Amino acid sequence: MSAPVLGTWSRRLRTWAVDDALPLWATAGFDGSNGRFEERLAFAGDPLPSVPIRLMVQARQIYVYATGQSQPPVGFGWGDGGRDRVLLVGGRKSDDMDS
């Protein structure tokens, strides 16, 4: 595959991840009442409650949102939404971090 083709696919993948996948998982994929990420979502975007929750999913999502939010030039461009999700999973609120 040529460099221009790889560059095109790389941009398309980043656009999909930042504009579609990550916002979906930050909203529908996050269980705010229990302070954790969902294990899986159905194709319609609804959580699948019958699926057991694994610790690796929590760690992976925290890593993705924490590192992605800090990527140049402006992270995901969502403000602190990603940070808020990561902190909530950790049992903290973003207000706790600002003081």
N, C-alpha and C positions, 0 to 999 in steps of 0.2 A: 504494500500500500504506500502511496506517495505521501510526502509530508503535507501537501495542501489538503489531501483527502483526510488524513489523520487529524489535521487542525480543524477541519469542518466538523468531523464527528465528535471531536473533543468539545467544541463549542456547543454542539447540539445536546450532548450528554450533560454538560454543566447547566445549560438552560433548563433542561427537563428536571434535573435534580433540584436546582434552586427555586424554580418557579412552580413546579408541580409536586414532586415527591416529598421534599422536606417540609413544605407548608402543610401538606396532608398529614404527615406523621406528627407534626407539631400541634395539630388541632384534633382531627378525628383519631389519630393514633396515640393520643395522650389521655389517660384516665385521671383527670384532675381530682376526683373525689378520693381516689386511692393514692395519688401522687406517684404514678408510674406510667410507663409506656405500655401500650398493648403489644401482645405477642405477634398478632397477625391482623390484617384487615381483609375483608371481602373485596371483590372487585368493585363493588359499589361504594367502598370506603367505610363500611360499618365494621366495628370491632367484632371479632369472633370470640365470644365469651367462653365457649367450651374448650378452648385451647389453654393448656397449662402455661403459666408465666415462668420464664426462665431468667435467671440472673444475668446471663450473657446478653440478653436483649437490652436490659437496662444499661449495662456497661457500654454496649455498642452505641446505643442512641445518645447517651451522655457524651461519649467521645466525639461522635459525628457533629452534634450541635455545638459542643464546646470548641472544637477545632475549626469548624466551618464558620462560626461567628467571627473568628479572629483572622480569617483569610483576607489578604489585601484585594482590592483597595478598601472595601467597606463591608467585609463579611458578606452575609446573605442579603443585606439591605433591609432587614426586618426590624431594625432597632434592637432592643434587648429581648425580643421574644424567645430566641433560642436560649439565651442565658437564663431567663425566667423558668423555662421548662427544666433545664438541668438543675437549677437550684431547688426547685420544688421536689424533684425526685430525691435530692439529697436532704430533704426535710428543712430547707431554708427558704426564705423569701428574699427577693432582690433588695428589699428595703434593708434587710440585715447586712447586706454587703456594702451598702452606701454609708453606713454609720461607723 
